[in-house]
Amino acid sequence: MFLPDKVIIADDHPLFRQALLETLKQRMSNTQWLQAETVAELDKILLSDGDADLLLLDLNIPGAHGFNTLIHVRQHFPQIPVVVVSAYEDIDTINQAMNYGAAGFIPKSTDVSSIFTAINQVLAGELWTPAEATGNDKADSKVLVAQRIASLTQQQYKILLMFAEGLLNKQIAYDLNVSEATIKAHATAIFRKLDVRTRTQAVIVLGQLDLTETEFSQELSS
């Protein structure tokens, strides 16, 4: 088994994250483990530790919008393989995650042995999904949306997430320590890349790759 030097775990459920960490440490005792509970924390870790060997990503950490975080990470940190670790087990979610660049998909109900098998396979440069998952041959109408989201720079994506939180330009400028004019310039670029004209339309585009309400309920009940 290839032993990674550095692995990032992005999951906001402390009990699951700790259980997963302790399980993985049994066979990866010399690995450095970095943990994030939110998208903001994950962004900071990626900027400082872009040489990580693997990212284990929960799709619903605070600040995430469905598959958008996965798409953004794959676009800006393509050297880091991403394995989605999720409470969702439906075939459509698994296939979409793989279509958007995940190297593997591990349902949270997966047994320990299979988790190690999945991680080992991904670290070896291969893909891994549950045995019941199948390829999706249907045309994905969301591919164009994913491409537009992926075209945003790190700063533009961060500002788009702030738009989604309802923050005003003045508030965003203060938080990012830049001028309001700079935020307006970024907004113009974001609108152009997403092919929209307003903040509201930009946030709607962001939401088009969100997980469904049913899936969100499954995550909350897990």
C-alpha positions as CSV (number, residue, x, y, z in Angstrom):
1,M,0.0,0.0,0.0
2,F,1.3,3.5,-0.9
3,L,1.6,5.5,2.3
4,P,0.7,9.2,1.7
5,D,2.8,11.9,3.3
6,K,-0.2,14.3,3.7
7,V,-3.9,13.9,3.6
8,I,-6.7,16.5,4.1
9,I,-10.0,15.5,5.6
10,A,-12.9,18.0,5.0
11,D,-15.9,17.0,7.0
12,D,-18.0,19.0,9.6
13,H,-19.2,16.0,11.6
14,P,-16.6,15.8,14.5
15,L,-17.5,12.3,15.5
16,F,-17.3,10.8,12.0
17,R,-14.2,12.8,11.2
18,Q,-12.5,11.6,14.3
19,A,-13.6,8.0,13.8
20,L,-12.3,8.1,10.2
21,L,-9.0,9.6,11.3
22,E,-8.4,7.0,14.0
23,T,-9.3,4.2,11.5
24,L,-6.9,5.5,8.9
25,K,-4.1,6.2,11.3
26,Q,-4.0,2.4,12.1
27,R,-2.3,1.8,8.7
28,M,-1.0,5.3,8.0
29,S,0.8,6.2,11.2
30,N,3.4,8.4,9.6
31,T,0.9,10.5,7.5
32,Q,0.3,14.1,8.3
33,W,-3.4,14.8,8.7
34,L,-5.0,18.2,8.0
35,Q,-8.6,18.8,9.0
36,A,-11.2,21.3,7.8
37,E,-14.8,21.8,8.9
38,T,-15.8,24.5,6.4
39,V,-15.0,25.5,2.8
40,A,-13.2,28.6,4.1
41,E,-10.9,26.4,6.3
42,L,-10.4,24.0,3.3
43,D,-9.4,26.9,1.1
44,K,-6.7,28.0,3.6
45,I,-5.3,24.5,3.8
46,L,-5.2,24.0,0.1
47,L,-3.3,27.3,-0.4
48,S,-0.7,26.4,2.2
49,D,-0.6,22.6,1.6
50,G,-1.2,22.2,-2.1
51,D,1.3,19.3,-2.1
52,A,-1.2,17.0,-0.2
53,D,-1.5,13.5,-1.6
54,L,-5.2,13.2,-1.1
55,L,-8.4,15.1,-0.2
56,L,-11.3,13.3,1.5
57,L,-14.2,15.6,0.9
58,D,-17.7,15.7,2.4
59,L,-20.0,17.4,-0.1
60,N,-22.0,19.2,2.5
61,I,-19.5,21.0,4.7
62,P,-20.6,24.6,5.6
63,G,-20.0,27.0,2.7
64,A,-20.3,24.2,0.1
65,H,-22.9,24.2,-2.6
66,G,-23.3,20.6,-3.7
67,F,-20.7,19.7,-6.2
68,N,-19.3,23.2,-6.6
69,T,-16.5,22.7,-4.1
70,L,-15.4,19.5,-5.8
71,I,-15.4,21.2,-9.2
72,H,-13.5,24.2,-7.8
73,V,-10.8,22.0,-6.2
74,R,-10.3,19.9,-9.3
75,Q,-9.9,23.1,-11.4
76,H,-7.5,24.9,-9.2
77,F,-5.7,22.0,-7.5
78,P,-5.7,19.3,-10.2
79,Q,-2.7,17.6,-8.7
80,I,-4.7,16.5,-5.6
81,P,-6.9,13.5,-6.1
82,V,-10.3,14.0,-4.4
83,V,-12.3,11.2,-2.8
84,V,-15.9,12.1,-1.9
85,V,-16.8,10.6,1.5
86,S,-20.6,11.0,1.9
87,A,-23.8,9.9,3.5
88,Y,-25.3,9.8,0.1
89,E,-25.4,6.4,-1.6
90,D,-27.6,6.9,-4.6
91,I,-26.2,6.1,-8.0
92,D,-27.0,9.5,-9.5
93,T,-25.0,11.4,-6.9
94,I,-22.0,9.0,-7.2
95,N,-22.0,9.2,-11.0
96,Q,-22.2,13.0,-10.9
97,A,-19.3,13.3,-8.5
98,M,-17.2,11.1,-10.7
99,N,-18.2,13.1,-13.8
100,Y,-17.1,16.3,-12.0
101,G,-13.6,14.9,-11.4
102,A,-13.7,12.8,-8.2
103,A,-11.2,10.0,-8.1
104,G,-13.4,8.0,-5.8
105,F,-16.7,7.9,-3.9
106,I,-16.9,6.3,-0.5
107,P,-20.3,6.1,1.1
108,K,-20.1,6.7,4.9
109,S,-21.6,3.2,5.4
110,T,-18.6,1.6,3.7
111,D,-16.8,-1.1,5.8
112,V,-13.2,-0.4,7.0
113,S,-11.6,-2.9,4.6
114,S,-13.3,-1.3,1.6
115,I,-12.3,2.2,2.7
116,F,-8.6,1.2,2.7
117,T,-9.1,-0.5,-0.7
118,A,-10.6,2.6,-2.1
119,I,-7.9,4.9,-0.8
120,N,-5.1,2.6,-1.9
121,Q,-6.6,2.3,-5.4
122,V,-6.9,6.1,-5.8
123,L,-3.4,6.7,-4.5
124,A,-2.3,4.2,-7.1
125,G,-3.8,6.5,-9.8
126,E,-7.0,4.5,-10.4
127,L,-10.7,5.3,-9.8
128,W,-12.9,3.7,-7.1
129,T,-16.7,3.6,-6.6
130,P,-19.0,1.2,-4.8
131,A,-19.6,-2.1,-6.6
132,E,-23.2,-1.2,-7.3
133,A,-22.3,2.1,-9.0
134,T,-22.4,2.2,-12.8
135,G,-21.3,4.6,-15.5
136,N,-23.7,7.3,-16.5
137,D,-24.1,7.5,-20.3
138,K,-26.8,10.1,-20.2
139,A,-25.9,13.6,-21.4
140,D,-25.4,15.8,-18.4
141,S,-27.2,19.1,-18.8
142,K,-25.1,20.6,-15.9
143,V,-21.8,20.2,-17.6
144,L,-21.8,23.7,-19.0
145,V,-22.7,25.1,-15.5
146,A,-19.8,23.2,-14.0
147,Q,-17.4,24.5,-16.6
148,R,-18.5,28.1,-15.9
149,I,-18.0,27.6,-12.2
150,A,-14.6,26.0,-12.8
151,S,-13.5,29.1,-14.8
152,L,-13.7,31.4,-11.8
153,T,-10.4,32.3,-10.0
154,Q,-10.0,31.6,-6.3
155,Q,-10.9,35.1,-5.4
156,Q,-13.9,35.2,-7.7
157,Y,-15.2,31.9,-6.3
158,K,-14.8,33.2,-2.8
159,I,-16.7,36.4,-3.7
160,L,-19.5,34.3,-5.4
161,L,-19.9,32.3,-2.1
162,M,-20.2,35.6,-0.3
163,F,-22.9,36.7,-2.7
164,A,-24.7,33.5,-1.8
165,E,-24.5,34.5,1.9
166,G,-26.2,37.8,1.1
167,L,-23.2,40.0,1.9
168,L,-23.1,43.5,0.4
169,N,-20.1,44.7,-1.7
170,K,-19.0,46.9,1.2
171,Q,-19.0,44.0,3.6
172,I,-17.1,41.7,1.2
173,A,-14.6,44.5,0.6
174,Y,-14.0,44.8,4.3
175,D,-13.7,41.0,4.9
176,L,-11.2,40.6,2.0
177,N,-9.4,43.9,2.8
178,V,-9.8,45.3,-0.6
179,S,-11.7,48.3,-2.0
180,E,-15.3,48.2,-2.9
181,A,-14.3,49.1,-6.5
182,T,-12.2,45.9,-6.6
183,I,-15.3,43.9,-5.6
184,K,-17.4,45.5,-8.3
185,A,-14.7,44.7,-10.9
186,H,-14.7,41.0,-9.7
187,A,-18.5,41.0,-9.8
188,T,-18.4,42.1,-13.4
189,A,-15.9,39.3,-14.3
190,I,-18.0,36.8,-12.4
191,F,-21.2,37.8,-14.3
192,R,-19.4,37.6,-17.6
193,K,-18.0,34.1,-16.9
194,L,-21.3,32.8,-15.6
195,D,-23.2,34.5,-18.5
196,V,-25.5,36.4,-16.1
197,R,-26.3,40.0,-15.4
198,T,-27.1,40.2,-11.7
199,R,-26.0,38.8,-8.3
200,T,-29.3,36.9,-8.0
201,Q,-28.7,35.2,-11.3
202,A,-25.1,34.3,-10.3
203,V,-26.3,32.8,-7.1
204,I,-28.9,30.8,-9.0
205,V,-26.2,29.4,-11.2
206,L,-24.2,28.4,-8.1
207,G,-27.3,26.6,-6.8
208,Q,-27.8,24.6,-9.9
209,L,-25.2,22.1,-8.8
210,D,-26.6,21.9,-5.2
211,L,-27.7,18.6,-3.9
212,T,-31.4,18.0,-3.9
213,E,-33.6,18.6,-0.8
214,T,-34.1,14.9,-0.4
215,E,-30.3,14.2,-0.4
216,F,-29.8,17.1,2.1
217,S,-32.4,15.6,4.4
218,Q,-30.5,12.3,4.2
219,E,-27.3,14.0,5.2
220,L,-28.9,15.7,8.2
221,S,-30.4,12.4,9.4
222,S,-27.1,10.6,9.2
